[in-house]
Amino acid sequence: MPARDHRDRFSTATRLRALGEQTAARVYRSQSRRQDRRSRLTGRAALLVLVLCTLVVALAYPMRQYVSQRNEIADMREQLREHRAGVERLRDEKARWEDPSYARQRIRERLHYVLPGETGYTAVVRGAALQGPQGDSAVSGRAWYANLLTGIDHADAADR
């Protein structure tokens, strides 16, 4: 029998069977290693995802506040520029009003003043009768203080 075992050992079928078993063992080992690696990697990945989600949630509100405050600062800077431009315009106007010839010209325009020796004219447009808030033309026939008090009453009623 030892001769037969010796022949069996070197037969092609025996060799193929042994080779198949060895290959199957290698594949099984590599799959189990891969599964071990996958399970470790999956746990690590889950932990990493959990940490990243926690960071995102923790930083979301401060980042939103930061962005909104940056926008607020930009708006305030724009308002500051507008106010400075307004202050500059008012300074220019004040400087113009300090000039006596400019002040005299504006006063004459607004109050319809005429200097001695000049003739003042007022243009009257036809059909442009003074009308009060109710649309009556009797406003021009009343005293000025009655018109003033009526105007104040109507303005006060509009606020209510």
HELIX and SHEET records of a PDB file:
HELIX    1   1 PRO A    2  ARG A    9  1                                   8    
HELIX    2   2 THR A   12  GLU A   98  1                                  87    
HELIX    3   3 PRO A  100  LEU A  111  1                                  12    
HELIX    4   4 SER A  137  GLY A  141  5                                   5    
HELIX    5   5 TRP A  144  ASP A  159  1                                  16    
END                                                                             
